[in-house]
C-alpha cells in the first residue's frame, strides 16, 4: 500500500503514516514534503501490525511551507 511515512518511525513500535483523508491530490505532491522536507517519505511496503496516524490540515502545511521559504 502506497503511503507517506515519517522517516524516523521506520522499524519502531511507533510507525507513523500521514492520514490522506482530506487530500485528493497526487501523493508525491503532498504539501507535507515542502513543510517538512526531511521528515517524510513515500513508501509502498505493507503496513506493520502497529501503525499510528498523523493528520495535518492542508492549509496549515501550505502556510508553514511559505514561512519556511520566506
Predicted model as a PDB file, atoms N, CA, C, CB and O in Angstrom, pLDDT in the B-factor column:
MODEL        1                                                                  
ATOM      1  N   UNK A   1       0.839  -1.178   0.000  1.00 86.00           N  
ATOM      2  CA  UNK A   1       0.000   0.000   0.000  1.00 86.00           C  
ATOM      3  C   UNK A   1       0.891   1.250   0.000  1.00 86.00           C  
ATOM      4  CB  UNK A   1      -0.958  -0.007   1.222  1.00 86.00           C  
ATOM      5  O   UNK A   1       1.764   1.391   0.856  1.00 86.00           O  
ATOM      6  N   UNK A   2       0.673   2.126  -0.931  1.00 94.00           N  
ATOM      7  CA  UNK A   2       1.437   3.369  -1.026  1.00 94.00           C  
ATOM      8  C   UNK A   2       0.968   4.327   0.064  1.00 94.00           C  
ATOM      9  CB  UNK A   2       1.281   4.016  -2.435  1.00 94.00           C  
ATOM     10  O   UNK A   2      -0.229   4.559   0.234  1.00 94.00           O  
ATOM     11  N   UNK A   3       1.938   4.880   0.800  1.00 96.00           N  
ATOM     12  CA  UNK A   3       1.598   5.790   1.886  1.00 96.00           C  
ATOM     13  C   UNK A   3       2.766   6.739   2.160  1.00 96.00           C  
ATOM     14  CB  UNK A   3       1.229   5.000   3.161  1.00 96.00           C  
ATOM     15  O   UNK A   3       3.877   6.529   1.673  1.00 96.00           O  
ATOM     16  N   UNK A   4       2.501   7.774   2.939  1.00 96.00           N  
ATOM     17  CA  UNK A   4       3.541   8.701   3.368  1.00 96.00           C  
ATOM     18  C   UNK A   4       3.869   8.353   4.813  1.00 96.00           C  
ATOM     19  CB  UNK A   4       3.088  10.209   3.218  1.00 96.00           C  
ATOM     20  O   UNK A   4       2.991   8.332   5.675  1.00 96.00           O  
ATOM     21  N   UNK A   5       5.143   8.082   5.063  1.00 96.00           N  
ATOM     22  CA  UNK A   5       5.532   7.711   6.417  1.00 96.00           C  
ATOM     23  C   UNK A   5       6.570   8.679   6.967  1.00 96.00           C  
ATOM     24  CB  UNK A   5       6.076   6.283   6.443  1.00 96.00           C  
ATOM     25  O   UNK A   5       7.320   9.315   6.226  1.00 96.00           O  
ATOM     26  N   UNK A   6       6.584   8.767   8.279  1.00 95.00           N  
ATOM     27  CA  UNK A   6       7.591   9.565   8.959  1.00 95.00           C  
ATOM     28  C   UNK A   6       8.869   8.735   8.983  1.00 95.00           C  
ATOM     29  CB  UNK A   6       7.131   9.974  10.414  1.00 95.00           C  
ATOM     30  O   UNK A   6       8.872   7.602   9.464  1.00 95.00           O  
ATOM     31  N   UNK A   7       9.946   9.299   8.467  1.00 96.00           N  
ATOM     32  CA  UNK A   7      11.186   8.556   8.279  1.00 96.00           C  
ATOM     33  C   UNK A   7      11.715   7.974   9.589  1.00 96.00           C  
ATOM     34  CB  UNK A   7      12.235   9.453   7.656  1.00 96.00           C  
ATOM     35  O   UNK A   7      12.116   6.810   9.630  1.00 96.00           O  
ATOM     36  N   UNK A   8      11.720   8.766  10.651  1.00 95.00           N  
ATOM     37  CA  UNK A   8      12.316   8.260  11.888  1.00 95.00           C  
ATOM     38  C   UNK A   8      11.419   7.290  12.649  1.00 95.00           C  
ATOM     39  CB  UNK A   8      12.663   9.408  12.780  1.00 95.00           C  
ATOM     40  O   UNK A   8      11.767   6.876  13.755  1.00 95.00           O  
ATOM     41  N   UNK A   9      10.283   6.923  12.086  1.00 94.00           N  
ATOM     42  CA  UNK A   9       9.420   5.947  12.742  1.00 94.00           C  
ATOM     43  C   UNK A   9       9.591   4.541  12.165  1.00 94.00           C  
ATOM     44  CB  UNK A   9       7.973   6.378  12.621  1.00 94.00           C  
ATOM     45  O   UNK A   9       8.986   3.593  12.665  1.00 94.00           O  
ATOM     46  N   UNK A  10      10.396   4.400  11.137  1.00 92.00           N  
ATOM     47  CA  UNK A  10      10.601   3.102  10.495  1.00 92.00           C  
ATOM     48  C   UNK A  10      11.340   2.176  11.458  1.00 92.00           C  
ATOM     49  CB  UNK A  10      11.392   3.257   9.161  1.00 92.00           C  
ATOM     50  O   UNK A  10      12.298   2.587  12.113  1.00 92.00           O  
ATOM     51  N   UNK A  11      10.895   0.936  11.538  1.00 90.00           N  
ATOM     52  CA  UNK A  11      11.473  -0.087  12.413  1.00 90.00           C  
ATOM     53  C   UNK A  11      11.347   0.262  13.892  1.00 90.00           C  
ATOM     54  CB  UNK A  11      12.929  -0.294  12.068  1.00 90.00           C  
ATOM     55  O   UNK A  11      12.204  -0.099  14.698  1.00 90.00           O  
ATOM     56  N   UNK A  12      10.282   0.960  14.240  1.00 89.00           N  
ATOM     57  CA  UNK A  12       9.980   1.244  15.645  1.00 89.00           C  
ATOM     58  C   UNK A  12       8.564   0.759  15.926  1.00 89.00           C  
ATOM     59  CB  UNK A  12      10.130   2.776  15.972  1.00 89.00           C  
ATOM     60  O   UNK A  12       7.856   0.322  15.019  1.00 89.00           O  
ATOM     61  N   UNK A  13       8.160   0.840  17.186  1.00 88.00           N  
ATOM     62  CA  UNK A  13       6.777   0.470  17.506  1.00 88.00           C  
ATOM     63  C   UNK A  13       5.844   1.678  17.390  1.00 88.00           C  
ATOM     64  CB  UNK A  13       6.697  -0.125  18.925  1.00 88.00           C  
ATOM     65  O   UNK A  13       4.708   1.649  17.863  1.00 88.00           O  
ATOM     66  N   UNK A  14       6.345   2.742  16.750  1.00 91.00           N  
ATOM     67  CA  UNK A  14       5.520   3.937  16.515  1.00 91.00           C  
ATOM     68  C   UNK A  14       5.549   4.311  15.036  1.00 91.00           C  
ATOM     69  CB  UNK A  14       6.013   5.128  17.383  1.00 91.00           C  
ATOM     70  O   UNK A  14       5.663   5.487  14.691  1.00 91.00           O  
ATOM     71  N   UNK A  15       5.447   3.311  14.167  1.00 95.00           N  
ATOM     72  CA  UNK A  15       5.420   3.547  12.719  1.00 95.00           C  
ATOM     73  C   UNK A  15       4.305   4.534  12.425  1.00 95.00           C  
ATOM     74  CB  UNK A  15       5.215   2.212  11.919  1.00 95.00           C  
ATOM     75  O   UNK A  15       3.142   4.264  12.724  1.00 95.00           O  
ATOM     76  N   UNK A  16       4.647   5.668  11.845  1.00 94.00           N  
ATOM     77  CA  UNK A  16       3.709   6.771  11.690  1.00 94.00           C  
ATOM     78  C   UNK A  16       3.461   7.078  10.224  1.00 94.00           C  
ATOM     79  CB  UNK A  16       4.225   8.010  12.404  1.00 94.00           C  
ATOM     80  O   UNK A  16       4.399   7.278   9.453  1.00 94.00           O  
ATOM     81  N   UNK A  17       2.193   7.114   9.848  1.00 96.00           N  
ATOM     82  CA  UNK A  17       1.839   7.474   8.477  1.00 96.00           C  
ATOM     83  C   UNK A  17       0.879   8.663   8.491  1.00 96.00           C  
ATOM     84  CB  UNK A  17       1.204   6.266   7.735  1.00 96.00           C  
ATOM     85  O   UNK A  17       0.159   8.899   9.461  1.00 96.00           O  
ATOM     86  N   UNK A  18       0.895   9.395   7.392  1.00 95.00           N  
ATOM     87  CA  UNK A  18       0.047  10.578   7.244  1.00 95.00           C  
ATOM     88  C   UNK A  18      -1.328  10.152   6.756  1.00 95.00           C  
ATOM     89  CB  UNK A  18       0.682  11.603   6.266  1.00 95.00           C  
ATOM     90  O   UNK A  18      -1.453   9.445   5.756  1.00 95.00           O  
ATOM     91  N   UNK A  19      -2.343  10.582   7.461  1.00 93.00           N  
ATOM     92  CA  UNK A  19      -3.710  10.347   7.012  1.00 93.00           C  
ATOM     93  C   UNK A  19      -3.963  11.176   5.761  1.00 93.00           C  
ATOM     94  CB  UNK A  19      -4.737  10.697   8.128  1.00 93.00           C  
ATOM     95  O   UNK A  19      -3.654  12.367   5.734  1.00 93.00           O  
ATOM     96  N   UNK A  20      -4.504  10.576   4.758  1.00 92.00           N  
ATOM     97  CA  UNK A  20      -4.733  11.263   3.487  1.00 92.00           C  
ATOM     98  C   UNK A  20      -6.212  11.498   3.204  1.00 92.00           C  
ATOM     99  CB  UNK A  20      -4.123  10.468   2.357  1.00 92.00           C  
ATOM    100  O   UNK A  20      -6.584  11.796   2.069  1.00 92.00           O  
ATOM    101  N   UNK A  21      -7.050  11.369   4.213  1.00 88.00           N  
ATOM    102  CA  UNK A  21      -8.497  11.531   4.031  1.00 88.00           C  
ATOM    103  C   UNK A  21      -8.884  12.902   3.481  1.00 88.00           C  
ATOM    104  CB  UNK A  21      -9.203  11.303   5.345  1.00 88.00           C  
ATOM    105  O   UNK A  21      -9.829  13.015   2.701  1.00 88.00           O  
ATOM    106  N   UNK A  22      -8.159  13.941   3.885  1.00 83.00           N  
ATOM    107  CA  UNK A  22      -8.522  15.292   3.459  1.00 83.00           C  
ATOM    108  C   UNK A  22      -7.666  15.787   2.298  1.00 83.00           C  
ATOM    109  CB  UNK A  22      -8.400  16.249   4.624  1.00 83.00           C  
ATOM    110  O   UNK A  22      -7.583  16.991   2.053  1.00 83.00           O  
ATOM    111  N   UNK A  23      -7.033  14.865   1.587  1.00 88.00           N  
ATOM    112  CA  UNK A  23      -6.153  15.233   0.472  1.00 88.00           C  
ATOM    113  C   UNK A  23      -6.556  14.442  -0.760  1.00 88.00           C  
ATOM    114  CB  UNK A  23      -4.656  14.977   0.825  1.00 88.00           C  
ATOM    115  O   UNK A  23      -6.647  13.215  -0.715  1.00 88.00           O  
ATOM    116  N   UNK A  24      -6.799  15.147  -1.862  1.00 91.00           N  
ATOM    117  CA  UNK A  24      -7.235  14.462  -3.076  1.00 91.00           C  
ATOM    118  C   UNK A  24      -6.232  14.590  -4.219  1.00 91.00           C  
ATOM    119  CB  UNK A  24      -8.572  15.004  -3.516  1.00 91.00           C  
ATOM    120  O   UNK A  24      -6.510  14.166  -5.340  1.00 91.00           O  
ATOM    121  N   UNK A  25      -5.073  15.169  -3.939  1.00 92.00           N  
ATOM    122  CA  UNK A  25      -4.071  15.368  -4.984  1.00 92.00           C  
ATOM    123  C   UNK A  25      -3.159  14.173  -5.164  1.00 92.00           C  
ATOM    124  CB  UNK A  25      -3.247  16.578  -4.676  1.00 92.00           C  
ATOM    125  O   UNK A  25      -3.411  13.090  -4.637  1.00 92.00           O  
ATOM    126  N   UNK A  26      -2.111  14.385  -5.907  1.00 95.00           N  
ATOM    127  CA  UNK A  26      -1.105  13.359  -6.165  1.00 95.00           C  
ATOM    128  C   UNK A  26      -0.254  13.185  -4.906  1.00 95.00           C  
ATOM    129  CB  UNK A  26      -0.214  13.737  -7.400  1.00 95.00           C  
ATOM    130  O   UNK A  26       0.247  14.165  -4.355  1.00 95.00           O  
ATOM    131  N   UNK A  27      -0.092  11.965  -4.460  1.00 95.00           N  
ATOM    132  CA  UNK A  27       0.604  11.706  -3.196  1.00 95.00           C  
ATOM    133  C   UNK A  27       2.035  12.273  -3.199  1.00 95.00           C  
ATOM    134  CB  UNK A  27       0.643  10.196  -2.922  1.00 95.00           C  
ATOM    135  O   UNK A  27       2.511  12.771  -2.179  1.00 95.00           O  
ATOM    136  N   UNK A  28       2.702  12.194  -4.332  1.00 95.00           N  
ATOM    137  CA  UNK A  28       4.075  12.699  -4.425  1.00 95.00           C  
ATOM    138  C   UNK A  28       4.151  14.224  -4.296  1.00 95.00           C  
ATOM    139  CB  UNK A  28       4.692  12.270  -5.746  1.00 95.00           C  
ATOM    140  O   UNK A  28       5.230  14.772  -4.071  1.00 95.00           O  
ATOM    141  N   UNK A  29       3.026  14.902  -4.434  1.00 93.00           N  
ATOM    142  CA  UNK A  29       2.982  16.361  -4.348  1.00 93.00           C  
ATOM    143  C   UNK A  29       2.325  16.852  -3.063  1.00 93.00           C  
ATOM    144  CB  UNK A  29       2.244  16.924  -5.540  1.00 93.00           C  
ATOM    145  O   UNK A  29       1.985  18.030  -2.954  1.00 93.00           O  
ATOM    146  N   UNK A  30       2.147  15.975  -2.104  1.00 92.00           N  
ATOM    147  CA  UNK A  30       1.508  16.358  -0.839  1.00 92.00           C  
ATOM    148  C   UNK A  30       2.314  17.481  -0.183  1.00 92.00           C  
ATOM    149  CB  UNK A  30       1.390  15.130   0.122  1.00 92.00           C  
ATOM    150  O   UNK A  30       3.543  17.423  -0.162  1.00 92.00           O  
ATOM    151  N   UNK A  31       1.642  18.496   0.350  1.00 89.00           N  
ATOM    152  CA  UNK A  31       2.330  19.640   0.963  1.00 89.00           C  
ATOM    153  C   UNK A  31       3.232  19.286   2.147  1.00 89.00           C  
ATOM    154  CB  UNK A  31       1.318  20.634   1.413  1.00 89.00           C  
ATOM    155  O   UNK A  31       4.060  20.105   2.545  1.00 89.00           O  
ATOM    156  N   UNK A  32       3.094  18.107   2.709  1.00 90.00           N  
ATOM    157  CA  UNK A  32       3.954  17.708   3.829  1.00 90.00           C  
ATOM    158  C   UNK A  32       5.421  17.714   3.434  1.00 90.00           C  
ATOM    159  CB  UNK A  32       3.562  16.323   4.335  1.00 90.00           C  
ATOM    160  O   UNK A  32       6.290  17.987   4.262  1.00 90.00           O  
ATOM    161  N   UNK A  33       5.702  17.409   2.155  1.00 93.00           N  
ATOM    162  CA  UNK A  33       7.092  17.334   1.705  1.00 93.00           C  
ATOM    163  C   UNK A  33       7.746  18.713   1.640  1.00 93.00           C  
ATOM    164  CB  UNK A  33       7.163  16.665   0.339  1.00 93.00           C  
ATOM    165  O   UNK A  33       8.961  18.826   1.802  1.00 93.00           O  
ATOM    166  N   UNK A  34       6.960  19.758   1.406  1.00 86.00           N  
ATOM    167  CA  UNK A  34       7.500  21.117   1.428  1.00 86.00           C  
ATOM    168  C   UNK A  34       7.587  21.657   2.846  1.00 86.00           C  
ATOM    169  CB  UNK A  34       6.644  22.042   0.573  1.00 86.00           C  
ATOM    170  O   UNK A  34       8.527  22.380   3.178  1.00 86.00           O  
ATOM    171  N   UNK A  35       6.618  21.315   3.682  1.00 87.00           N  
ATOM    172  CA  UNK A  35       6.593  21.809   5.051  1.00 87.00           C  
ATOM    173  C   UNK A  35       7.652  21.127   5.913  1.00 87.00           C  
ATOM    174  CB  UNK A  35       5.214  21.601   5.657  1.00 87.00           C  
ATOM    175  O   UNK A  35       8.269  21.770   6.763  1.00 87.00           O  
ATOM    176  N   UNK A  36       7.863  19.835   5.698  1.00 88.00           N  
ATOM    177  CA  UNK A  36       8.837  19.043   6.463  1.00 88.00           C  
ATOM    178  C   UNK A  36       9.673  18.214   5.487  1.00 88.00           C  
ATOM    179  CB  UNK A  36       8.119  18.115   7.511  1.00 88.00           C  
ATOM    180  O   UNK A  36       9.493  17.000   5.399  1.00 88.00           O  
ATOM    181  N   UNK A  37      10.574  18.851   4.760  1.00 87.00           N  
ATOM    182  CA  UNK A  37      11.261  18.167   3.649  1.00 87.00           C  
ATOM    183  C   UNK A  37      12.128  16.972   4.036  1.00 87.00           C  
ATOM    184  CB  UNK A  37      12.111  19.142   2.941  1.00 87.00           C  
ATOM    185  O   UNK A  37      12.377  16.110   3.193  1.00 87.00           O  
ATOM    186  N   UNK A  38      12.586  16.892   5.253  1.00 93.00           N  
ATOM    187  CA  UNK A  38      13.476  15.793   5.644  1.00 93.00           C  
ATOM    188  C   UNK A  38      12.831  14.809   6.606  1.00 93.00           C  
ATOM    189  CB  UNK A  38      14.722  16.346   6.270  1.00 93.00           C  
ATOM    190  O   UNK A  38      13.505  13.927   7.138  1.00 93.00           O  
ATOM    191  N   UNK A  39      11.537  14.953   6.831  1.00 94.00           N  
ATOM    192  CA  UNK A  39      10.888  14.134   7.847  1.00 94.00           C  
ATOM    193  C   UNK A  39       9.996  13.026   7.298  1.00 94.00           C  
ATOM    194  CB  UNK A  39      10.085  15.004   8.728  1.00 94.00           C  
ATOM    195  O   UNK A  39       9.713  12.058   8.003  1.00 94.00           O  
ATOM    196  N   UNK A  40       9.549  13.154   6.054  1.00 96.00           N  
ATOM    197  CA  UNK A  40       8.593  12.194   5.498  1.00 96.00           C  
ATOM    198  C   UNK A  40       9.053  11.676   4.147  1.00 96.00           C  
ATOM    199  CB  UNK A  40       7.213  12.829   5.367  1.00 96.00           C  
ATOM    200  O   UNK A  40       9.802  12.337   3.427  1.00 96.00           O  
ATOM    201  N   UNK A  41       8.582  10.467   3.818  1.00 97.00           N  
ATOM    202  CA  UNK A  41       8.894   9.859   2.521  1.00 97.00           C  
ATOM    203  C   UNK A  41       7.725   8.986   2.091  1.00 97.00           C  
ATOM    204  CB  UNK A  41      10.212   9.024   2.589  1.00 97.00           C  
ATOM    205  O   UNK A  41       6.868   8.619   2.895  1.00 97.00           O  
ATOM    206  N   UNK A  42       7.714   8.670   0.825  1.00 97.00           N  
ATOM    207  CA  UNK A  42       6.695   7.763   0.289  1.00 97.00           C  
ATOM    208  C   UNK A  42       7.215   6.342   0.417  1.00 97.00           C  
ATOM    209  CB  UNK A  42       6.348   8.102  -1.204  1.00 97.00           C  
ATOM    210  O   UNK A  42       8.379   6.060   0.130  1.00 97.00           O  
ATOM    211  N   UNK A  43       6.345   5.467   0.848  1.00 97.00           N  
ATOM    212  CA  UNK A  43       6.684   4.051   0.962  1.00 97.00           C  
ATOM    213  C   UNK A  43       5.592   3.233   0.290  1.00 97.00           C  
ATOM    214  CB  UNK A  43       6.858   3.628   2.452  1.00 97.00           C  
ATOM    215  O   UNK A  43       4.444   3.668   0.203  1.00 97.00           O  
ATOM    216  N   UNK A  44       5.954   2.053  -0.181  1.00 95.00           N  
ATOM    217  CA  UNK A  44       4.985   1.182  -0.842  1.00 95.00           C  
ATOM    218  C   UNK A  44       4.931  -0.202  -0.203  1.00 95.00           C  
ATOM    219  CB  UNK A  44       5.320   1.054  -2.317  1.00 95.00           C  
ATOM    220  O   UNK A  44       4.364  -1.135  -0.773  1.00 95.00           O  
ATOM    221  N   UNK A  45       5.513  -0.326   0.963  1.00 92.00           N  
ATOM    222  CA  UNK A  45       5.522  -1.619   1.641  1.00 92.00           C  
ATOM    223  C   UNK A  45       4.209  -1.861   2.387  1.00 92.00           C  
ATOM    224  CB  UNK A  45       6.705  -1.700   2.614  1.00 92.00           C  
ATOM    225  O   UNK A  45       3.390  -0.954   2.542  1.00 92.00           O  
ATOM    226  N   UNK A  46       4.028  -3.083   2.838  1.00 92.00           N  
ATOM    227  CA  UNK A  46       2.867  -3.407   3.665  1.00 92.00           C  
ATOM    228  C   UNK A  46       3.024  -2.704   5.011  1.00 92.00           C  
ATOM    229  CB  UNK A  46       2.714  -4.957   3.853  1.00 92.00           C  
ATOM    230  O   UNK A  46       4.137  -2.537   5.510  1.00 92.00           O  
ATOM    231  N   UNK A  47       1.919  -2.304   5.578  1.00 92.00           N  
ATOM    232  CA  UNK A  47       1.971  -1.654   6.883  1.00 92.00           C  
ATOM    233  C   UNK A  47       2.274  -2.680   7.967  1.00 92.00           C  
ATOM    234  CB  UNK A  47       0.646  -0.926   7.183  1.00 92.00           C  
ATOM    235  O   UNK A  47       1.797  -3.814   7.907  1.00 92.00           O  
ATOM    236  N   UNK A  48       3.069  -2.279   8.959  1.00 92.00           N  
ATOM    237  CA  UNK A  48       3.318  -3.202  10.067  1.00 92.00           C  
ATOM    238  C   UNK A  48       2.049  -3.396  10.907  1.00 92.00           C  
ATOM    239  CB  UNK A  48       4.470  -2.679  10.954  1.00 92.00           C  
ATOM    240  O   UNK A  48       1.031  -2.743  10.676  1.00 92.00           O  
ATOM    241  N   UNK A  49       2.129  -4.294  11.869  1.00 90.00           N  
ATOM    242  CA  UNK A  49       0.961  -4.597  12.693  1.00 90.00           C  
ATOM    243  C   UNK A  49       0.475  -3.377  13.469  1.00 90.00           C  
ATOM    244  CB  UNK A  49       1.284  -5.724  13.659  1.00 90.00           C  
ATOM    245  O   UNK A  49      -0.729  -3.143  13.570  1.00 90.00           O  
ATOM    246  N   UNK A  50       1.407  -2.601  14.014  1.00 91.00           N  
ATOM    247  CA  UNK A  50       1.037  -1.408  14.773  1.00 91.00           C  
ATOM    248  C   UNK A  50       1.376  -0.171  13.963  1.00 91.00           C  
ATOM    249  CB  UNK A  50       1.752  -1.375  16.144  1.00 91.00           C  
ATOM    250  O   UNK A  50       2.519   0.012  13.545  1.00 91.00           O  
ATOM    251  N   UNK A  51       0.387   0.672  13.743  1.00 94.00           N  
ATOM    252  CA  UNK A  51       0.565   1.906  12.983  1.00 94.00           C  
ATOM    253  C   UNK A  51      -0.134   3.025  13.735  1.00 94.00           C  
ATOM    254  CB  UNK A  51       0.007   1.770  11.526  1.00 94.00           C  
ATOM    255  O   UNK A  51      -1.228   2.845  14.270  1.00 94.00           O  
ATOM    256  N   UNK A  52       0.509   4.177  13.768  1.00 95.00           N  
ATOM    257  CA  UNK A  52      -0.192   5.362  14.270  1.00 95.00           C  
ATOM    258  C   UNK A  52      -0.316   6.353  13.128  1.00 95.00           C  
ATOM    259  CB  UNK A  52       0.556   6.001  15.492  1.00 95.00           C  
ATOM    260  O   UNK A  52       0.503   6.377  12.210  1.00 95.00           O  
ATOM    261  N   UNK A  53      -1.345   7.162  13.202  1.00 94.00           N  
ATOM    262  CA  UNK A  53      -1.654   8.088  12.119  1.00 94.00           C  
ATOM    263  C   UNK A  53      -1.482   9.521  12.600  1.00 94.00           C  
ATOM    264  CB  UNK A  53      -3.085   7.861  11.595  1.00 94.00           C  
ATOM    265  O   UNK A  53      -1.747   9.843  13.758  1.00 94.00           O  
ATOM    266  N   UNK A  54      -1.037  10.364  11.694  1.00 90.00           N  
ATOM    267  CA  UNK A  54      -0.935  11.789  11.971  1.00 90.00           C  
ATOM    268  C   UNK A  54      -1.714  12.505  10.871  1.00 90.00           C  
ATOM    269  CB  UNK A  54       0.573  12.272  12.035  1.00 90.00           C  
ATOM    270  O   UNK A  54      -1.664  12.127   9.701  1.00 90.00           O  
ATOM    271  N   UNK A  55      -2.426  13.534  11.274  1.00 86.00           N  
ATOM    272  CA  UNK A  55      -3.249  14.271  10.333  1.00 86.00           C  
ATOM    273  C   UNK A  55      -2.822  15.731  10.321  1.00 86.00           C  
ATOM    274  CB  UNK A  55      -4.743  14.140  10.690  1.00 86.00           C  
ATOM    275  O   UNK A  55      -2.515  16.298  11.370  1.00 86.00           O  
ATOM    276  N   UNK A  56      -2.801  16.329   9.165  1.00 81.00           N  
ATOM    277  CA  UNK A  56      -2.446  17.728   9.006  1.00 81.00           C  
ATOM    278  C   UNK A  56      -3.514  18.428   8.187  1.00 81.00           C  
ATOM    279  CB  UNK A  56      -1.064  17.876   8.342  1.00 81.00           C  
ATOM    280  O   UNK A  56      -4.071  17.852   7.252  1.00 81.00           O  
ATOM    281  N   UNK A  57      -3.794  19.658   8.538  1.00 78.00           N  
ATOM    282  CA  UNK A  57      -4.653  20.487   7.703  1.00 78.00           C  
ATOM    283  C   UNK A  57      -3.806  20.993   6.539  1.00 78.00           C  
ATOM    284  CB  UNK A  57      -5.282  21.679   8.520  1.00 78.00           C  
ATOM    285  O   UNK A  57      -2.731  21.552   6.754  1.00 78.00           O  
ATOM    286  N   UNK A  58      -4.271  20.806   5.337  1.00 73.00           N  
ATOM    287  CA  UNK A  58      -3.523  21.187   4.141  1.00 73.00           C  
ATOM    288  C   UNK A  58      -3.168  22.675   4.170  1.00 73.00           C  
ATOM    289  CB  UNK A  58      -4.333  20.858   2.876  1.00 73.00           C  
ATOM    290  O   UNK A  58      -2.053  23.057   3.816  1.00 73.00           O  
ATOM    291  N   UNK A  59      -4.108  23.503   4.587  1.00 74.00           N  
ATOM    292  CA  UNK A  59      -3.853  24.948   4.623  1.00 74.00           C  
ATOM    293  C   UNK A  59      -2.708  25.290   5.569  1.00 74.00           C  
ATOM    294  CB  UNK A  59      -5.117  25.700   5.044  1.00 74.00           C  
ATOM    295  O   UNK A  59      -1.898  26.170   5.275  1.00 74.00           O  
ATOM    296  N   UNK A  60      -2.638  24.597   6.705  1.00 76.00           N  
ATOM    297  CA  UNK A  60      -1.559  24.840   7.663  1.00 76.00           C  
ATOM    298  C   UNK A  60      -0.204  24.442   7.080  1.00 76.00           C  
ATOM    299  CB  UNK A  60      -1.819  24.069   8.966  1.00 76.00           C  
ATOM    300  O   UNK A  60       0.797  25.121   7.310  1.00 76.00           O  
ATOM    301  N   UNK A  61      -0.172  23.351   6.331  1.00 74.00           N  
ATOM    302  CA  UNK A  61       1.078  22.922   5.705  1.00 74.00           C  
ATOM    303  C   UNK A  61       1.542  23.935   4.664  1.00 74.00           C  
ATOM    304  CB  UNK A  61       0.906  21.541   5.058  1.00 74.00           C  
ATOM    305  O   UNK A  61       2.735  24.223   4.561  1.00 74.00           O  
ATOM    306  N   UNK A  62       0.620  24.465   3.907  1.00 71.00           N  
ATOM    307  CA  UNK A  62       0.965  25.462   2.890  1.00 71.00           C  
ATOM    308  C   UNK A  62       1.492  26.726   3.562  1.00 71.00           C  
ATOM    309  CB  UNK A  62      -0.263  25.793   2.002  1.00 71.00           C  
ATOM    310  O   UNK A  62       2.463  27.315   3.088  1.00 71.00           O  
ATOM    311  N   UNK A  63       0.867  27.149   4.657  1.00 76.00           N  
ATOM    312  CA  UNK A  63       1.335  28.301   5.414  1.00 76.00           C  
ATOM    313  C   UNK A  63       2.729  28.054   5.959  1.00 76.00           C  
ATOM    314  CB  UNK A  63       0.373  28.624   6.553  1.00 76.00           C  
ATOM    315  O   UNK A  63       3.588  28.932   5.880  1.00 76.00           O  
ATOM    316  N   UNK A  64       2.966  26.877   6.508  1.00 71.00           N  
ATOM    317  CA  UNK A  64       4.283  26.530   7.043  1.00 71.00           C  
ATOM    318  C   UNK A  64       5.330  26.511   5.935  1.00 71.00           C  
ATOM    319  CB  UNK A  64       4.237  25.167   7.750  1.00 71.00           C  
ATOM    320  O   UNK A  64       6.442  27.004   6.122  1.00 71.00           O  
ATOM    321  N   UNK A  65       4.979  25.946   4.785  1.00 68.00           N  
ATOM    322  CA  UNK A  65       5.892  25.935   3.635  1.00 68.00           C  
ATOM    323  C   UNK A  65       6.273  27.369   3.262  1.00 68.00           C  
ATOM    324  CB  UNK A  65       5.241  25.212   2.418  1.00 68.00           C  
ATOM    325  O   UNK A  65       7.451  27.665   3.060  1.00 68.00           O  
ATOM    326  N   UNK A  66       5.292  28.247   3.173  1.00 75.00           N  
ATOM    327  CA  UNK A  66       5.548  29.621   2.793  1.00 75.00           C  
ATOM    328  C   UNK A  66       6.420  30.349   3.816  1.00 75.00           C  
ATOM    329  CB  UNK A  66       4.241  30.353   2.615  1.00 75.00           C  
ATOM    330  O   UNK A  66       7.268  31.157   3.437  1.00 75.00           O  
ATOM    331  N   UNK A  67       6.224  30.076   5.094  1.00 75.00           N  
ATOM    332  CA  UNK A  67       7.050  30.723   6.112  1.00 75.00           C  
ATOM    333  C   UNK A  67       8.460  30.145   6.116  1.00 75.00           C  
ATOM    334  CB  UNK A  67       6.413  30.567   7.498  1.00 75.00           C  
ATOM    335  O   UNK A  67       9.408  30.857   6.449  1.00 75.00           O  
ATOM    336  N   UNK A  68       8.622  28.875   5.755  1.00 72.00           N  
ATOM    337  CA  UNK A  68       9.957  28.271   5.663  1.00 72.00           C  
ATOM    338  C   UNK A  68      10.745  28.836   4.483  1.00 72.00           C  
ATOM    339  CB  UNK A  68       9.844  26.747   5.532  1.00 72.00           C  
ATOM    340  O   UNK A  68      11.971  28.937   4.540  1.00 72.00           O  
ATOM    341  N   UNK A  69      10.040  29.203   3.416  1.00 68.00           N  
ATOM    342  CA  UNK A  69      10.689  29.701   2.214  1.00 68.00           C  
ATOM    343  C   UNK A  69      10.862  31.219   2.226  1.00 68.00           C  
ATOM    344  CB  UNK A  69       9.896  29.290   1.001  1.00 68.00           C  
ATOM    345  O   UNK A  69      11.558  31.765   1.371  1.00 68.00           O  
ATOM    346  N   UNK A  70      10.249  31.895   3.167  1.00 58.00           N  
ATOM    347  CA  UNK A  70      10.244  33.352   3.156  1.00 58.00           C  
ATOM    348  C   UNK A  70      11.306  33.926   3.974  1.00 58.00           C  
ATOM    349  CB  UNK A  70       8.970  33.874   3.611  1.00 58.00           C  
ATOM    350  O   UNK A  70      11.426  35.148   4.061  1.00 58.00           O  
TER     351      UNK A  70                                                      
ENDMDL                                                                          
END                                                                             
